[in-house]
C-alpha cells in the first residue's frame, strides 16, 4: 500500500433538505401527528427563496444536530405524549439513518385539528 492510500480521507456531505425530510417523515409516522406546521413567512425567506416551507429548524455543528419543529396534532391526541413520541422518533431516525448525534429535539405544538 502506498503512502497516498494510507492518508486517503473519506467524507460525506448531507444536504439540509435531506436532514429536514428525514425529520419530517419521522414526525409524521407518530400516531396523533396530523402534519408539520408551516414556517412563518419572514422577509429573509422571501428574499433568498428558501425551499423549506415547513416549521423545521436545524442547527448542525460538525455531526451534532439540534432540531426544533412545529407540528399539528389530532384533536383527540394527548399533547405531551405525542410530543415525547415525536422527540424519540426523530432522534432515533436521524441517528440511525444519517449517523448524526442529536442533542435535542424541541417540539412546538402549533395547532390541533380534527379534520380528516
C-alpha positions as CSV (number, residue, x, y, z in Angstrom):
1,X,0.0,0.0,0.0
2,X,1.3,3.4,-0.9
3,X,1.6,6.4,1.4
4,X,-1.3,8.0,-0.5
5,X,-3.6,5.1,0.2
6,X,-2.9,5.3,4.0
7,X,-3.8,9.1,4.1
8,X,-6.9,8.9,2.0
9,X,-9.7,10.5,3.9
10,X,-13.4,9.9,3.4
11,X,-16.1,12.5,3.8
12,X,-19.9,12.5,3.3
13,X,-21.9,15.7,2.9
14,X,-25.7,15.5,3.6
15,X,-27.8,18.4,2.4
16,X,-30.0,20.3,4.9
17,X,-33.0,19.3,2.7
18,X,-32.3,15.6,3.3
19,X,-32.0,16.1,7.0
20,X,-35.3,18.1,7.1
21,X,-37.0,15.4,5.0
22,X,-35.9,12.7,7.4
23,X,-37.1,14.7,10.4
24,X,-40.5,15.4,8.7
25,X,-41.0,11.8,7.7
26,X,-40.2,10.6,11.2
27,X,-42.5,13.0,12.9
28,X,-45.4,12.1,10.5
29,X,-45.0,8.4,11.4
30,X,-46.0,9.2,15.0
31,X,-49.7,8.5,15.9
32,X,-51.5,11.7,16.7
33,X,-49.4,13.9,14.3
34,X,-51.6,15.3,11.5
35,X,-49.0,17.5,9.8
36,X,-45.8,19.5,10.1
37,X,-46.7,23.2,10.7
38,X,-45.9,25.8,8.0
39,X,-43.0,28.1,8.8
40,X,-43.8,31.7,9.5
41,X,-43.2,33.9,6.5
42,X,-40.2,36.1,7.0
43,X,-38.7,38.6,4.7
44,X,-35.4,36.7,4.7
45,X,-37.2,33.6,3.4
46,X,-38.8,35.5,0.5
47,X,-35.5,37.2,-0.4
48,X,-33.5,34.0,-0.5
49,X,-36.5,32.0,-1.8
50,X,-35.9,29.2,0.7
51,X,-37.5,25.9,-0.3
52,X,-38.3,24.7,3.2
53,X,-41.9,25.8,3.9
54,X,-42.1,23.5,7.0
55,X,-41.6,24.7,10.5
56,X,-38.4,22.7,11.0
57,X,-35.2,24.4,12.0
58,X,-31.9,22.6,12.4
59,X,-28.6,23.6,13.9
60,X,-25.7,21.5,12.8
61,X,-22.2,21.7,14.3
62,X,-20.0,19.0,12.8
63,X,-22.0,15.8,13.2
64,X,-24.1,17.1,16.2
65,X,-27.6,18.2,15.5
66,X,-30.3,20.2,17.4
67,X,-33.8,20.2,16.0
68,X,-36.8,22.4,16.5
69,X,-40.1,21.6,14.8
70,X,-43.7,22.7,14.8
71,X,-46.4,20.1,14.5
72,X,-50.2,19.9,14.1
73,X,-51.7,17.2,16.2
74,X,-55.1,15.4,16.1
75,X,-57.5,17.0,18.4
76,X,-58.0,13.6,20.1
77,X,-54.3,13.1,20.7
78,X,-52.6,13.6,24.1
79,X,-50.3,16.5,23.5
80,X,-47.5,15.7,25.9
81,X,-47.3,12.0,25.0
82,X,-47.4,12.9,21.2
83,X,-44.6,15.4,21.6
84,X,-42.5,13.0,23.5
85,X,-43.1,10.3,20.9
86,X,-42.1,12.8,18.2
87,X,-38.9,13.6,20.1
88,X,-38.0,9.9,20.4
89,X,-38.8,9.0,16.8
90,X,-37.0,12.0,15.3
91,X,-33.9,11.4,17.4
92,X,-33.7,7.6,16.6
93,X,-34.5,8.1,12.9
94,X,-31.8,10.8,12.4
95,X,-29.2,8.9,14.3
96,X,-29.9,5.6,12.6
97,X,-30.3,6.9,9.0
98,X,-27.8,9.7,8.9
99,X,-25.4,8.8,11.7
100,X,-25.7,12.3,13.3
101,X,-25.8,12.8,17.0
102,X,-29.0,14.5,18.0
103,X,-28.5,16.6,21.2
104,X,-32.1,17.9,21.5
105,X,-35.4,17.8,19.7
106,X,-37.7,20.7,20.6
107,X,-41.4,20.1,19.6
108,X,-43.8,23.0,19.4
109,X,-47.5,22.1,19.0
110,X,-48.8,24.8,16.7
111,X,-52.4,23.6,16.4
112,X,-54.9,20.7,17.0
113,X,-57.1,19.6,14.1
114,X,-60.0,17.2,13.8
115,X,-60.1,17.5,10.0
116,X,-59.7,14.3,8.0
